[in-house]
Amino acid sequence: MKGTGQALAGWHPGEVAVQKELGFEQAMDIARGWSWVEDELPAQHRLFHSTRLPFVPLTTLDARGRPWSSLVGASDGHLGFIKSPSEKELQMTLDIWDGDPIVDNIRSQSGEDILIAGLGIEFPTRRRNKFAGSVERYNWKDGKLKLLLEVNQALGNCPKYITVRQFEPCPNRHPTVQYKVLDLDPSSRLPEELTPFIHNRDGVFLGSVYIAPEKDASRFPSHAGMNHRAGRPGFVRVRKDGRTVVLPDYSGNRMMQSLGNIAITRLASMTFVDYDTGDILYLTGKATNLFGDEAHVIMPRSRMITVLEVTGYIFVKDALPVRTKRGSNPEPSPYSPPILYLAEEKPPTDVNLDNLDILVSSIEVHTPDLATFHFIARRPFTIIPGQSAIIDLTPFVGKDTYRHMAHDGQEASLNDDHIRTWTVSSAHSGPTSSFAITMREKPGGAITPKLLGIARAIQQQNPALLDDSKPLGLQVSLVGVQGDFVLPSIPGKLLFVAGGIGITPFLSMLSHLSGNPPAANGQSWDIFMIVSSREPEVMFDLIEKAGASRLPRNVKFTLKLFTRREPNVEAPPYAEWIPGRLEEKHFRNIQDVGARIPYVCGSQDFERAAFNGLERAGVKRDHIRKEGFAY
């Protein structure tokens, strides 16, 4: 069964169509990317599949031709359930749990070429290898499925986006089919608990199929596909109809095999796994790829999305024969970009400004790595205190060329659209043509080192340009204004918790309150603010500039600033410097902590610590409002 080496004679029409939409067609044609797919299993793949995998995802088709992504392995979670008798064969002995669709799918296609595809993925090393072919023989008896696969496609995949996980066997499990709806009525939706189940996952097994038209069958034979897509938890979104799932596309190898299959058949499957509980959600349905403006309407800022309209689903609890190893923690991929949310998930306060030109008008340098940039726009718009500005800095930094991988520390740059979201630090009670952003330099970042570098150079060489920076011509685009991290409409008791530069939305809120007279109805604000910073003087200066000493009489303001060193300024009456780090115990000492609306803004680590502290102080986690920064 020796192969000829090359499995494909070129790209099939669906792959060409997707590559062309994304501007990859010429590059992939020159590279002869199809020649990377081998028609037999390399020796290292044979060894990998037979010795390294506790489970394997497989794509098979049901009686209606719909793909389903199964997960199969040995019931005890141990390795070695796959053998490779030859370069063209994989032999599997599988323990199938109730609910997995693979047995019914294979039985439904007896007498035909039974298409199948799989993916060997070793989570601890991020190594993965794909294969595709057909079922040569199968035997189903006493809960065991024996498969002999003839492989005609094999390809090694890159490790990007995979979360590193350590597994251990879980033999004492009890798979239970919670839901099994093979034909979802067009007016029905997924059960409510399945939406957060999807939103909590950081990976999905994507199944597809290419059914060749008769005229193309000899050159581009029909085949199934299996792939793994991953990102940060929540990167796959569920629309409000409760049955449409949206998968964004990230920078990859540009072959576009899965999406090319979808372009032709308009079918796909998605399977989501909770590796802590072993719960598995299988979805199948009608799929469509959307590009450019069509994608932006559903998921703003996405270059391409795949939309799955679910027509069948199965949810099995306690199924996977392995679980996250006790004492281990998942290691997210540094390549995964921030989550993009659906347009319909945006609050009504969000405003699309269609790339309004804005110009840097002045710059305040607070420290070598912290500055406030003031912008002016061609026309007025509205910003609610606490909201963020979405800025496209492509005119400033230029467009990137394609790179498959990146140097350490630069992984996020592969999916970088040069659009950043910064909280507005100025306050505006009505439409405005100017606003300010206070930002800190992120070492190794693509944007802030350039902006802060310009600010430092001006400060050293021509300080007058800080007061009037317009002659520099630093023009970028304001995509929009977003966020519901804003003051409540009715005065009350609030708690602001800020870590370092996370202070910026609160500066806007304080500035807004300081610039408005007391409410005529006598309602009052009671604001307790916690700031943790290594630069107490800078934080205090920013808070003072925001008007903390000028707040009207109906605003009670208390500031606790945690710092590791003694500040060089005297604390005003509303403030107290507290030496040391902010710890969980400090949240219990906040007056009326349970009666306040809590707001948290800071780094991800700071946010987690603040959430834990507030929760232990009796605050419900779902009551906490948060604003973070991902890039």
NUVOVO-692344 format. One line per field, with one value per residue (C-alpha): y, z, x. Coordinates in steps of 0.02 Angstrom, whole numbers, plus 32768, in hexadecimal, padded with zeros to 4 digits. Layout:
c2 Y ...
c3 Z ...
c1 X ...
# end
This chain:
c2 8000 8077 8126 819C 8225 82B1 829F 8333 8372 8425 8489 845E 84EA 850F 8525 8596 8600 861D 863D 86BC 8716 8728 8755 86B2 8664 8699 8675 85C8 859F 85D2 856F 84D7 84C4 842E 83CC 83D6 8355 82A5 820D 819D 81A9 81DD 816C 81F1 8205 8149 8147 81E5 81A5 80FB 8133 81E8 81FC 81DF 8206 823A 82A5 8256 829E 822C 824F 8222 81DF 8290 82B5 8328 831F 82F9 830C 8274 825C 81A9 8146 80BC 80BC 80C0 815A 8104 8113 808F 8075 809F 8031 8051 7FAD 800A 80B7 80BC 8074 80A0 801C 8056 7FF7 806F 8070 80D5 812C 814B 81E2 81E9 81E6 8184 80D5 810E 8175 80E5 806B 80E5 80E2 8028 7FF7 80A2 80F4 8126 81C9 81EC 826A 827F 82E7 82A8 8333 8328 83B4 83B3 83D8 842F 83B2 8380 831B 8309 8275 824C 81B8 8135 80A6 8006 7F92 7FA4 7F34 7F69 7EF2 7F02 7FBC 7FAE 7FF2 7FAF 8019 7FFF 80A3 80BA 8160 81C6 826F 829A 8344 838B 8427 84BA 84CA 8579 85A1 84F8 8504 8491 8412 8380 82EC 8255 81BE 81C3 810E 8122 818D 817A 81C6 8207 824B 82EE 8324 82CF 8331 82F6 8365 840E 8465 850B 8569 8516 8543 84EF 84D7 8572 8521 84F5 85AA 85C8 851A 8552 85FE 85AE 8542 8570 84F1 849A 8403 8439 83B3 83CF 8370 838E 8335 8346 836F 82E6 834F 836A 82BF 8275 830A 833E 82A3 82B5 82B2 82DD 835A 836E 8403 8456 850F 8565 860E 865D 8619 8665 867F 861D 867D 864C 86C2 86FB 8680 85F8 8588 85E6 85D2 864A 8615 869D 8676 8694 869B 85EB 858A 85D9 852F 854C 8493 8490 8535 8501 8465 84D0 8546 84B5 8449 84CF 844F 8442 83F6 843E 83DE 8433 83DE 840A 83B4 83C8 8372 8308 8354 8356 83BC 8381 83F8 83E4 8455 84CA 8533 85D1 8632 86EF 876C 8826 8892 87FC 87BA 8865 8875 87DB 87E4 8892 8895 87E2 87C4 8721 86B5 860D 860B 8565 8556 84C0 8439 83B0 83A1 8323 834C 82C1 82DC 8286 8237 825B 81CF 824B 82EB 837C 8339 8367 83F2 842B 84CC 84EC 8556 85CA 85E6 868E 8694 86A3 8753 87AD 8770 87C4 87D4 87D3 8877 8841 8828 88DF 8951 89D5 8A5C 8A22 8A95 8A6C 8B05 8ABA 8AE0 8B97 8BEE 8C2B 8C8E 8C94 8D48 8D44 8CCD 8CC9 8C61 8C25 8BAA 8B60 8AD4 8B2D 8BB9 8C05 8C23 8CA3 8C8F 8CFE 8CC0 8D08 8CFD 8CEB 8C46 8C0A 8BB2 8B7A 8B85 8ADB 8AA8 8A77 8AB8 8A37 8A7A 8A35 8A5C 8A0E 8ABC 8AD2 8A28 89E6 893C 889B 8818 8762 86FA 8649 864C 86D3 86EA 86CF 8761 8795 870A 877C 87E4 875F 878D 8844 88B6 894F 897D 89A5 89CD 8A4C 8A93 8B4C 8BAB 8C53 8C77 8CBE 8CE9 8CFB 8CEA 8D0F 8D1E 8CFB 8C76 8C34 8B89 8B61 8ACD 8A6E 8A25 8968 8923 88C2 8905 8938 89E2 8A31 8A2C 8A91 8B10 8B25 8B2B 8BC0 8C14 8BFE 8C3C 8CD9 8CF9 8CF3 8D4B 8DC4 8DD0 8E56 8DD1 8D7B 8E0E 8E14 8D70 8D91 8DBE 8D0B 8CCD 8C30 8BFE 8B59 8B1C 8B13 8A74 8A90 8AA6 8A12 89D1 89C9 89E0 8A85 8ADF 8AA6 8B1D 8B2F 8B69 8AEA 8A8D 8A59 89FE 8A23 89A7 89D4 8983 89FE 8A45 89F4 8A99 8AEB 8ACA 8B09 8BAA 8BCA 8BA6 8C17 8CA1 8C94 8C9F 8D30 8D95 8D83 8DDC 8D78 8D27 8D8F 8CFA 8CEC 8C40 8C1F 8BB4 8B51 8B18 8AAC 8A9B 8A21 8A39 89C6 8A13 8A1C 8AD4 8B26 8BD8 8BC0 8B6E 8BF7 8C7E 8C2F 8C20 8CD6 8D0F 8CAE 8D20 8CB7 8D55 8DB1 8D32 8D80 8D6F 8CDE 8C6F 8C1A 8BDA 8B69 8B30 8AA3 8A9C 8A00 8A14 89BF 8A61 8B01 8B86 8C2F 8C8D 8CA9 8C4F 8CC4 8CB2 8C38 8BC3 8B48 8AFB 8A45 89F3 8948 88E4 88E0 883A 87DC 880A 88C3 88AB 8870 8917 8981 89DA 8997 892C 88C0 8958 89A4 898A 894A 897C 8928 895B 891C 8892 87E1 87AE 8845 8826 8771 87A5 882F 87BA 873A 87BE 8807 875A 872D 87D3 879C 87ED 877F 8765 8789 8833 8870 88E0 88CF 8924 88DA 88E7 884E 888E
c3 8000 7FDB 7FA9 7F26 7FA4 7F6E 7F9B 7F3B 7E89 7EB9 7F1D 7F0A 7ED8 7F8B 7FC8 7F34 7F58 800F 7FE9 7F65 7FDE 805B 7FDE 7FF1 7F46 7EED 7F7F 7F9B 7EE2 7ED5 7F73 7F2E 7FDC 7FA9 7F96 8053 8067 805A 801C 80A7 815E 817E 81FA 8282 826C 827C 831D 835C 8340 838E 842A 8459 8457 84E2 846A 83B5 8360 82C3 8240 81F7 8197 81C9 8155 811C 80F1 8186 81DB 8294 82FB 836D 83F9 840D 846F 84F0 8583 8601 85B1 858C 84EF 8469 8425 8377 8311 8265 8205 816C 8126 80E5 8179 8228 8292 8327 83B6 8405 849B 8464 84E7 84D8 846E 8401 834D 82F9 82FB 82B5 8232 81F5 81F3 818E 8101 80F0 803C 8012 8022 80D9 80E3 8184 81C3 8266 82C5 833A 83B8 844C 84C0 8533 849E 8427 83A1 8323 8283 8212 81AB 8136 80D1 80DC 814B 80FC 817D 8221 82A8 8331 83C3 847E 8482 8424 8376 8310 827B 81F0 8195 80ED 80F5 8056 80A4 8130 8168 81FD 8249 82A5 8362 8365 83D6 8431 84EF 8543 85B1 861B 8622 8691 8675 86BC 86B3 8735 86CF 86A4 85FA 85F8 8561 859C 84F3 844A 83C4 8317 82BA 830C 82DB 8281 8305 8398 83EF 8454 850F 8570 85CF 852D 8500 8598 857D 84D0 850E 8594 8519 84CE 8441 83C6 8355 82A8 8231 8178 80D7 801F 7FA7 7EFA 7E65 7DE3 7D6F 7DF7 7E4B 7DF6 7E1B 7EC4 7F16 7F9F 804F 8104 816C 8224 8273 831C 8335 83D6 842B 84D0 852D 84D7 842C 83E0 83F7 83F6 83A8 8403 83A1 840A 8374 830D 833A 82FA 82E5 82BD 824B 8289 8227 81F7 816E 80E4 809C 80CE 80C3 8143 8108 8053 8076 80C8 8033 7FC5 8032 80AB 8138 81D6 8283 8324 83C3 8468 84FF 85B7 85E7 86A1 86A2 8603 85BD 84FF 848D 83D9 8358 829F 8224 8190 8183 8125 8116 811B 80EC 80FF 8117 8125 81B4 8207 8210 8280 82D7 82CA 82A2 8263 81B7 81A2 8205 81F1 8224 8258 825C 82CD 8288 8304 83AD 8433 84E3 8548 85FB 864C 85A8 8583 85C6 85FC 8665 8690 86FD 87B2 87E7 8735 86E4 862C 85D1 8553 84AB 8499 83E6 8418 83F8 8461 8450 83CE 8402 8396 8363 83BA 845C 845E 84D6 8487 84C0 8442 83AD 8302 82BC 8215 822A 8256 823B 82DE 82FA 8392 83D0 846E 84DF 859B 85D2 8685 868F 860A 85EC 8613 85AF 8583 84CB 849B 83F6 838C 830B 826E 82B7 8364 83B2 845D 84E2 8585 8619 862E 8578 8505 845D 83D5 836D 82CC 82CC 8222 81D6 825F 825E 81AF 8178 81A4 8125 8140 81BA 81EB 8295 8301 8374 842F 8478 83CF 83B8 83C7 8334 82B6 82D0 82F7 8297 82EA 8337 83EF 8473 84F8 8580 856A 85FF 85DA 8602 8592 85C1 850C 8458 8448 83C2 8439 84B7 8515 8534 85BC 858D 85D0 8562 8551 853A 8497 845D 83AA 83D0 8478 846A 83CA 8412 84B6 8454 83F2 8493 84E3 8447 8440 84F9 84E0 8438 8426 84C4 8476 8407 84A0 84B8 83FF 83A7 830E 829E 82B2 824D 82B8 826F 828F 8284 830A 82E6 836E 8425 8490 853D 85C8 8651 867C 870F 873D 870E 87C3 884B 88D0 8925 88B2 88C6 884B 884A 87D9 87B8 8772 86CB 86E9 873C 8695 868D 873F 8710 868E 870B 8791 8713 86DC 878F 87BB 8727 874B 87D1 8858 8824 884C 889C 8924 88F2 8921 88EF 8967 890C 895E 88EF 8900 8897 8896 8847 8850 881B 88A2 8875 87BF 87ED 886A 87EC 876C 87ED 8820 876A 8756 87DC 887A 88E3 8884 8892 88BD 896B 8939 8912 89A2 8966 89C3 897A 89BB 895A 8975 894D 8979 899F 89FD 8989 897B 898C 8A20 8A1D 8A08 8A7E 8A0C 89F8 8A5A 8A24 8A59 8A52 8A02 8984 8972 89BC 89C9 8A80 8A54 89F7 8A97 8AE9 8A67 8AB4 8A6E 89F0 89D0 89AE 892B 886F 8852 87BA 8798 8716 8705 86BE 86B5 874F 87B0 8778 87B5 885F 8871 8843 88C2 8949 8928 8923 89CB 8A0E 89E0 8936 88B2 881D 879D 87EE 87CA 8733 86DF 865C 862A 85A6 8540 84CA
c1 8000 808D 8055 8099 80C1 804B 7F92 7F49 7F54 7F27 7EAA 7DF3 7D7A 7D45 7DF8 7E20 7D85 7DB3 7E6B 7E37 7DC2 7E4F 7ED6 7F37 7F15 7FB4 8028 7FE0 7FE4 809B 80C4 8067 801E 7FB6 8059 8071 7FE5 802C 7FCC 800B 803C 80F1 814B 8145 8088 806F 80D2 807B 7FCA 7FEE 804D 8021 7F65 7EE4 7E55 7E3E 7DB7 7D6C 7CF7 7C72 7BD2 7B21 7A9A 7A73 7B28 7B43 7BEE 7BFD 7C9D 7CAF 7D2C 7D67 7DE7 7DFA 7D81 7E10 7E5F 7F04 7F6D 7F84 7ED4 7F17 7F8C 7FD7 7FEF 8032 8055 7FA4 7F45 7F0B 7EB7 7E4F 7DFE 7D82 7D0E 7C77 7C0D 7B53 7B2B 7BC6 7B85 7C12 7BC3 7B1B 7B75 7BE2 7B50 7AE7 7B66 7B86 7BA5 7BEB 7C95 7C91 7CF1 7D4F 7DCE 7E2B 7EA8 7F2C 7F49 7FC0 7F8C 8025 8097 801D 8050 7FCA 7FBB 7F24 7EEC 7E5C 7E20 7D98 7D5E 7D9E 7D4E 7CF0 7CAA 7C34 7C19 7BFA 7C1D 7CC0 7CDB 7D6C 7D9D 7E1A 7E37 7E8A 7EE6 7EFF 7F26 7FA1 7FDC 8039 7FEB 8038 8023 7FD8 7F43 7F41 7F34 7FB2 7F5B 7F94 7F1C 7F03 7E91 7DE0 7DA3 7D19 7CA4 7BED 7BC2 7B0F 7AB4 7A66 7A21 7A15 79BB 79F0 7974 7962 78C2 78E6 7884 78DF 7981 7A08 79E4 7A14 7AA5 7AFF 7B24 7B95 7BDD 7C19 7C50 7CBE 7D20 7DC9 7DC6 7D53 7D66 7D2B 7CEC 7CCC 7CB0 7CD3 7C5E 7CA8 7C3A 7C43 7CAE 7D31 7D2A 7DC3 7E33 7DEB 7D9F 7D1D 7D64 7D3D 7D9F 7DC9 7E1E 7E35 7E14 7E42 7E53 7E28 7D90 7CF8 7D47 7CB5 7C13 7B5B 7ADD 7A40 79D5 7A26 7A4C 7ACE 7B85 7C0B 7CC1 7D42 7DD6 7E88 7F2A 7F5F 7FB8 7F4C 7F1A 7E64 7E37 7DA9 7D60 7D75 7D0F 7C89 7C87 7C4D 7BDC 7B9D 7BA5 7C10 7C18 7C5D 7C82 7CAB 7CF9 7D05 7DA7 7D84 7CDA 7CE6 7C45 7C3B 7BC9 7BB7 7B6D 7B4A 7AF4 7AF6 7B94 7BC2 7C65 7C52 7CDA 7CFB 7C61 7BED 7C57 7C64 7BA7 7BA0 7C4A 7C9A 7D56 7D58 7DA2 7D44 7CCB 7C77 7BC1 7B74 7AB6 7A9D 7A2A 7A58 7AAE 7ADE 7B18 7B6B 7BA4 7C39 7C70 7D27 7D98 7E1F 7E17 7E86 7F11 7EFA 7F70 7F91 7F57 7F32 7FB4 7F5F 7FB1 800A 7FC9 7F12 7ED0 7E4C 7D9A 7D2D 7C78 7BDC 7B8D 7AEE 7B4F 7B84 7B25 7AB3 7B2C 7BAF 7BC3 7C0E 7C69 7CA0 7D59 7D4C 7DF5 7E41 7EE1 7F55 7F44 7FB0 800F 802B 80C1 80A8 813A 81AD 812F 808A 8039 7F92 7F6E 7EEA 7E8D 7E1D 7DA0 7D4F 7CA1 7C53 7C1C 7BE3 7C4C 7BFF 7C7A 7CCC 7CBC 7D4B 7D86 7DAA 7E3B 7E82 7F3C 7F62 7F85 8008 8060 8037 7FF7 8051 8084 8054 80BC 8091 80E8 8138 81CC 81B1 8152 810D 808C 7FF3 8031 7FF8 7F42 7F61 7EEB 7F3D 7E96 7EA0 7E1F 7E4F 7DE2 7DC4 7E0B 7DB8 7D02 7C7A 7BC7 7B90 7BCD 7C87 7D0C 7D9C 7DCB 7E62 7EAE 7F2B 7F98 802D 80B4 80AA 815B 8165 80BD 809B 804B 806F 812E 8120 80A7 8106 81A8 8167 812F 81DB 8234 81C8 81E5 82A1 82B0 821F 81B2 8144 80F8 80AF 8037 800B 802E 7FC2 8057 8096 8001 7FE7 7F3F 7EE6 7E31 7DAC 7D4A 7CCB 7CA3 7C70 7C50 7BD1 7C53 7C00 7BB3 7B04 7A7A 7A41 7ABB 7AE9 7B77 7C06 7CAB 7D38 7DCA 7E5D 7F03 7F84 7F4D 7EA3 7E7D 7E4F 7D92 7D81 7DDC 7D56 7CCB 7D17 7D34 7C7F 7C3E 7CB2 7C75 7BBB 7B55 7AFA 7A57 79BE 7966 79EA 7A29 7ADD 7B72 7BDF 7C7C 7D00 7D9A 7E2B 7EC8 7F5E 7FF9 80B6 80A9 803E 806E 803C 7F97 7F6F 7F99 7F23 7E98 7EAF 7EAC 7E09 7DBE 7DBE 7DD4 7D4B 7CBF 7C16 7BCD 7B5D 7BF4 7C4D 7CF4 7D6E 7E15 7E84 7F27 7F90 8047 80EB 8146 8125 80DA 8130 808C 801B 7F75 7EDF 7E4A 7DF0 7E87 7EF1 7F97 7FA3 804F 805E 7FFA 7F3E 7F07 7E63 7E4E 7E44 7DA0 7D4B 7D74 7D18 7C84 7BDE 7C3B 7BA1 7B34 7BA7 7BAB 7C5D 7CC5 7D6D 7DEF 7EA0 7F0B 7EC8 7F2B 7EEE 7E3C 7E42 7E87 7E05 7D76 7DB1 7DC2 7D15 7CC7 7D12 7CD0 7C20 7C0C 7BBC 7C2F 7BA8 7B89 7C39 7C52 7CFA 7D64 7E0C 7E92 7EC2 7F4B
# end
